[in-house]
Amino acid sequence: MTGISIHPAIGATTPACTPAGLGPPAPRVYVASPVRLLRETLADQLEEKDGVLMLGSGDLAAAAEAAPHLAPDVLLLDVTAAASLDVARRVLRACPALRVVAFAVAEEPTLLLACAQAGVSGYLARDASIAQVVDTVRRTNAGEPVCPPALVALILAHAAGARPETVRLTAREHEVATLLAGGLSNKHIARRLSLANATVKNHVHKILEKLRLERRGEVAAQYLGLAADISSG
């Protein structure tokens, strides 16, 4: 296998180990990028952080080959290459439980839509910090779709422009939904928009009701699904 780096302390079947009572195991992570310097630097940075367990890194072909054997929980995928989303689809077919987090995501609605259609669960913009990478990996592994508010806003704008009747939220609800889909709590949304907590809670209730959702964590997925449907409709 070429273009692959496996961290020596990690075996293909080694489980993530967390002492009893200290929460869930750290997600097992593999980094895929056609740029060796980028993937190895990111892997080395993540290896030094608590909350993730690095399995290794490799180019796109190596990632597609290694994923079924290493069984990572999360694949950090560089989406700057044309073949990246094909790899995402291939890996997800082989490992349905795997979460794919796209990094180096450009602010282009068409790319975001393509990522959503390929099964990507989390998104990291090009200016994301290592702390944001760790946070996104952990949240995505827990089953929460993660998309930065700025990228969600692009999806909303694209969706509204393509099929206005499918987006029934008011301007203020759009603002709240954008921050909600980005993972912010009611308290942080209230601070960002200079609103009372009770007002934000009311907006969230109306958003979930209009989108026919039960949980706030489903908002990002709903937007991505809506945008993906628009792009193929």
N, C-alpha and C positions, 0 to 999 in steps of 0.2 A: 504494500500500500504506500503510495507516495503522497507527499504534501500533508502529512499528518503528524501531530505531536501529542503523545499521550503522557500525562503526568505520571511519573514512575510510582508514586505512592498509591495510585488508584488502579484497581483491577477492574476487569470488564464486568464483574458481578458483585463488586464491593458495595454494600449498602451504605447510605449516608447514616452516620452514627451521631445521635444526640442523646445525652444522658437523660434518664427518666425524669419527667416533671419539668423539663426545660423547653417544652414546645415541640412542634413537628420537626422531622429531619430537614436538614438543609437541602434545597433542590440541587440535583446533579446537573451540571451545565457543560455544554460543549459549544465552542466558538467556531463558526465557519465564515471564512472570508477568502477571496482570491489573492488578497494582499498579505503576504507572510508577516511582514513587520506589524501590520495592524492587528492581525488575529493573535499573534504571540504576545504582543504588548498588552492587549486587552485581557488575555487569559492570565498573564502574570499579575496584572493589577487586581483582577478578581480573586486570584488565589490568596491574596493578602487580606481579603475582606472576610469578616464573619458573615454567616448567613447564606453562603453558597459553597458548593463543593465542586471544584473544577475537575473535569474528566480529561480535557485536552482540547486541542484545536487542529484545524485542518482546512484545506481548500474545499471548494464546493463538492468536487467528486469524492474526496476523502470523507466528507461529512455524510454524504448519502450512503457510502459503504459502511461507515463506522457506526452510525446511529443504531441500527438493529442489534449490533453486538455490544455496544457500550451501554445502551438503554438510558440515555440521559432523560431527565425530566423536562429540561428546557434546552432548546437549540437557539443560540444567539446567531442570527443570520444576517450577514452583510448583504443588503439588497441593491447595492450599486451596480452589480453585474447583471447582465441580461438573463443569465441562466439561474439566478437565485431562486425565483419563485417556482421554477420547475423542480428544483431540489426540495423546496418546501413541500410541494405536493407529493413528491416521491417518498420523502421521509415520513410524512403523515400517513400515507397509505401503508407503509411498513410498521409504523408505530403510532396508532390512532390516539393513544393517551398522551403523546408528546405535545408540549406547548412550544410554538415557534414565536420568538420575539425578533422582529425586524429592527436592525439598527442602521444608522446612517440614512434614515428616511428623509428624502427631499420633500419640500412642501409643494407637492404636485398631486392634485386630486386623483388623476388617473392612476398614479402609482399606488396611492392609498387604497383605491378601489380594487386594483389588481391584487394587492396584498390580502385584502379581506376575502376575495374570491379564492385565493390560494390556501386559506385557512390560518393565516397569521392571527395570533391572539394578543400580541403586545407590540407597541411601536415606540421607538426611540429616535428622536430627531438628531440631526448631525451635531448639534451643540450639547447633547446630553452629557451629564457628568457621570463619573463612576458610581457615585451615590445613587443617581437616578437609575443606572443600569441595575444595581443590586435590588433596589426597591421594585423595579418593574419585573425582574426575574422572580422575586418572591411572591409578588401579588399575582402574576400570571400563573405561576405554579399552583397557587391556591384556587385557581379557576376564575379569577377576575380579569375581564378584558381591560387592557390598559392602553390609553391613547392620550397623549398630551393635549391640553385644551386648544392649543393653536392648530393642531392637526384636525381635531374634531370640528373646529370652526370651518376649516376648509371643506370638510365633508358636508357639513350643514349647508354651506353656501352653494356648493355644487348641487346638492340634492334639491334645494329650494329653487335654484335656477333651472334645473332640468324638469322638475315636476312639482310646481308650487302646491298643488292640491294635496300632496302626500304629507306635507309638513304643516300641522295645524297648531303649532305653538305660537304664542305671542312673542314679541321682540324680547321682553324681559324673560320669558320662559326659555327662549333660545339661549340667552346669556347664562341662566342658571343651569340648563341642561349641558351646555358646553363644559362648564366647570365640574358639574356632576360626573359627566362621562370621563373627565380627566382624573377622577379619583378624589376630588376635594370633599371634605366633610361639610355639613350644613354651616358649622361655625366659621370655617374658612371661606366659604362662599359668601356668607354674610359680611365678613370683613372686606372681601375683594369688591363687592358691589355696594358696600355701605348700606346694608339692609338689616332689619331686625331678624333675629334667629327665627322667630315665629313666622315672619313673612317668607323666608326661604323655605321653611318647612311646608308652608301652604303651597308654594310654587312647585316643590318636589312632588307633593301629593297630586297636584293637577297634571304634572308632566307624566307621572306613572299612569295616571288614569287615562289620559289622552292616548298614550302609546300602548295601553293595555298591558302594562308590565306590573309585576308584583314586587320586584326588588330593585333598588337603586343601582346595583352592580350590573343590571341588564341593560342600562341605558346606552353605554358605549356600543355593545353588541347590536342593539337595535339600530343605532345610527349607521354602523358599518354595514349591517344587512340591508338597510334601506338604500344606502348609496350603491351597494353592489347590485341590488335589484334594478336600480335606475340605469346603471351602466350597461346592463345586459338586456334591458327592456326596449 
